[in-house]
Amino acid sequence: MSEFDLIARYFVRPAHPKSRAMLGIGDDCALLLQQEGMQTAISSDMLVEDRHFFAGADAYKLGHKSLAVNLSDLAAMGAEPVAFTLALSLPNAEEQWLAEFSAGLFALADEHNCELIGGDTTKGPLNICITIFGQTPIGTALRRDTAQVGDDIWVSGTLGEARLALGAIRKEYELNAKALNAAAVRLHTPQPRVALGLALRGVAHAALDLSDGLIGDLGHILKKSGVGASLNVDALPAGAMLQKQPTETRRRFTLAGGDDYELCFTAPVSRRDAVLGAALAADTPVTRVGTIEAAPGTRLLDSDGKALDLQLASFDHFA
């Protein structure tokens, strides 16, 4: 197949029923219709074989995850998904792989009413880069630099099971097949918390998504907002399989596991009922895990309020 045959066969679809693209795939640029009173949220993520996913990874799940990590960025901003572009480098144009990858990609795209409007393909090492576009009313975006002293710190869903699965796949320890398969769902097919992000507009002060690990990702909010935090490490919501592991493993993976794609956000104490209402509306559990404080740094506490000396770091793309 030529580049254009590949695009036409696997990535060009019938007109999107709720399209906001005035012009999509097939020209030098796509044209998106801008709505009055809205601002555009834009994010890019790259997934590289043997760095972000294993060689031979399931193509359908990889298509899902490639878009999910971008949708998670929109969720963190409280932005509604609109459209995305795909830049794809492939060693070979394998038709079965392309069919499965595009099926996984479009299944999630349709779930969030987000259409593919352009991109690029070329031959090379397997590399997937998506740029996603969302929208939010002007002044309502959730940001990293707006946490306030006294805010509660919340996280959505559960943490640590993607890291639990990764460690078992790497043979760092053994998990039985049932436990591994259950944990691996979080690693291979994360569910972006778009509905929760939208529901938190006007409720939360600051937010981000947890891609590299809570301890490091929360640090971005603290640095941008000029504040510090205390975290109750034993309150962090571990996934069902991780709950069965030793305390040290649970603490380490919930704090610094990575690949969770949950939301971490701050909100005033007075809005606790509103936070729980947003979680209920989004059908997404949330857990209060700490407090924003004036003193810089992150203080890690156990369930009794005693300080923990845990030397942990989040994922570093260049480490």
N, C-alpha and C positions, 0 to 999 in steps of 0.2 A: 504494500500500500504506500502511496505517496502521503505526505503530510496532510494534504487537503482531503484525500480519501479517508484517512484515519479520523479526522475531525468530523467529517460529514457522517460517517458511519456510527461513531460512538458518542459524539458530544453535541451534535445539532439535533434539537428536538422541535416538535410542533410549537406553535406560538403559545406562550405561557398564558393561562386564563386570566391572571391578575398582573400582567406584565407592567412594570414601570419603566421598561426600556423602550425608547422610541426607535432605537436601532440596536440590534444585537450582533450575534456572530456573523461574520462575512464581510466586514469592511475594516478600514484601518483603525477605527475606534468605535466603541459602543457609545450610544447616546442615552443618558438617563434623564428622565423628567424630574425636575426639582419641585417639591411642594412648598408653598409659601408657609413661613413660620417654622420650618424644619431645618435642622442642620445635619450634615452627612457625617457618619462615623465610618472610618476606613481602617482596616487592619490587614496585615500580611503575615503568614506563617509558612515556613519551609520545612518539609520533612525529607530527610536524606537517608537513603538506605545504609544500614550498618551504623548509623548514628542515632536515628530516631525510631527506627524499626528494623527488625531482623530481615536478612535476605530470605526470600521465599515466603514472606508474610502473606496471609490470606488476602487476595486482591479485593474482595467485597468489603471486608472489614477495614482494609487500608483506605478504600474510597470513603467509607463512613468517617473514619478518624481524621482524614485530611480536611474535611469540611467541618467536622465537629470542633476541632481546636480553634478554628476561626470564628465559628458561631459562639463559642465560649467567650471570646474577646468582646463580641457585641453584647452578650449577656452582661458582662462586667460593667459595661457603660450604660446599661439600660436602654439599648438601641434595638429597634425592630429590624430584622434582616430584610434586605431588598434584593441584592444580586451579588455575584462573585465572578472572578476570572480565574483561569487555571493555566499555569505554566507547567508543562510536563516534559521532563527529559527521560527518554526510554532507551535501554540497551537494544531492544528489538520490539517491533510492532507485533506482539503476540496477541492474536485475536481473542482467545479465551480470557487472557488476563485483562485485556481492555474491556471486554464485555462485563466481566465481574466487577472490575474497578468502577466503571461508569454506573453500574447498577447500584452499588453501595453508595456512591456519591449522590446520585439523583434520588434515591430513596429518602435520604436525610434532607436533601434540598427541598423536596416536595413537602416533607413534614413541616418545614419552616417557611414555605412559600418564598423560596430564595432561588432565583434563576441564574444559570450560567450565561454570561453575555459576551465572553471573549477569552483570549489568552494566547498561548503559543505552545508548539510542540517541536521537539528536536531529538536527534539521536545523541545519547550520552549515558552516563551513569544514572540510575534511577533516582530521580529528584522531583518532588512534588511541591509546587509553590502556589498557594491560593491567596488572592487578595479579595477581601469581602467588603461590601458596602452596606451600611445600615442607616437608619434615620431616627432622630429623636427630636422632640420639640425643643426649640432654642432655650437654653438655660436649665434643662432638666437632666443632662447627662451625668451619670455617676462617675466621679473622678477619683484619682489617688491622693490629691492634695487638699482634701476637704474634711479629713477626720478632725474631730474636736475633743479636747480633754473632757473626760467623763463619759464619752461614748462607750456603749457596749461593743464588743467584738463578736461577730457571729460567723459561722460557716454553714454552708448548705450540705446536705447529703452526708456521706461518710468519706473518710480519708484512709489512705494507706494500702488499699488492696491492690492497686496497680503495681505498687512497689513490691508487695508480697509476691505477686505472680512473676514479676520480672526476676526477682531473686531465685525463685524456683526454676525458671527457665534457664537461668545462667548457672544452675547447679550449685548455688551458694548454700542451699539446704534442700531438704526433701519435703514435698507436700504430696498427699495422696491425690489421685486423679480427680476426685470429686472436688476437693478444696482448690486445686489448681484451676480447674475449669471455671469454678465459680468466681475466683479472684480475677482470672484472665479477662472476663467480660469487661471489667473496669479498665484494663490495660488496652484492649483492642477496640472497644466500642463505647467510649465515654459519651455521656448524654449531656449536651450543653444546656445550661440552666437559663434559657432565654426567657421563659415565662416568668421566672422569679425575678430576673433583672428588670423586666418591664414593670412588675408589680411593686418593686422597691423604689421606683422613681417618686420623689417627693417624700420618701420615708427614710431611706438611708442617707448618710452623709458622704461616705467614701466607699469604694468597692474595687476589687480586681478579681481575676480568676486565678485559680491555683494550678499552675502548670509545672512549676519547678520545685514546689514544696512550700508548705505554709511558713516555715521559719524565715525563708528568704523572701517569699512573695509579700508577706505582711510587712517585711522590712521596707519594701518600696513605698507602701502607704505611710509608714512612720517617717521615712526620710523626706518624702514630698510634703507631708503635712507638718513637719517640724515637731513631732511628738514622740512619745515612747509608749510602751505597753506592758501589761502583765498578762500572762497566759496561764490558765489552769490546764496543764498538759493532760491530766487524767480525765478532763471533761471532753477532750477532743473525740469526736464520734468515729470510732473505728468500724470498718466493715465487718460483716459477720465472720468471715474466715480469719481476719486479723485478730478479732477478739479472743480467739482460741490460742493465740501465740503468747509467749512470755511477755511480761510487762515491759522489759527493756526493748523488745522488738516492736511492740505496739507503740510505745512512745516515739521511738526513732522513725518509724514509717509514717505515723500520722503527722509528725512535725516536719519531716524532710524527705518524704517518699517521692513526690513528684507524680506527674501524669494523672492527677485527680480530676482536674477540670470542674471543680466545684467553685462556688463563689465565697469569698471572704469579704465581709462588709462591716462597716461601723454605723451605729445609729444611736440617737439619744435614748437615755433610760426612759424618758417619757413616752417613747414610741414603741415600747416593747409589744403592746397589744397590736399595733399596726404592723409590726414585723411579722408576728405570728399570723395575722390576717393575710398578709401578702404570701406567706408560705403556704397557707391553706388554699388560697386562690390559685397558686401555681402548682399545687399538689407536690410540694417539695419540702421535706423536713429541714429545719434549721436548728442549730444548737448555739447557745450563748457560751463563749469560751474564754472571755477575758475583758479587759478594760483598757481604754486609751488613757494614758497618763502624761503629765507634763515632763517628767524626767526622761531624757533620751534612753534608747536601748530597749531590749526585750527581756523581761524578767520571767523565767520559767518556774512555775510553782506546781507542787503536787496537790492532791485532793485535800490535804490538811493545811495548805497554804505555805508549806515549807519550800525553800528555794531548791531547785534542782541544778546541778552542774552538768549540763549536757553539751558536749562539743559537737554541734551538728551544722551542716551546710547544705544548701539546696543545690540542685543540678546546675552545672556550669557548662554551657555549650562549647567552651574552648578548653575545658579541663582535660 
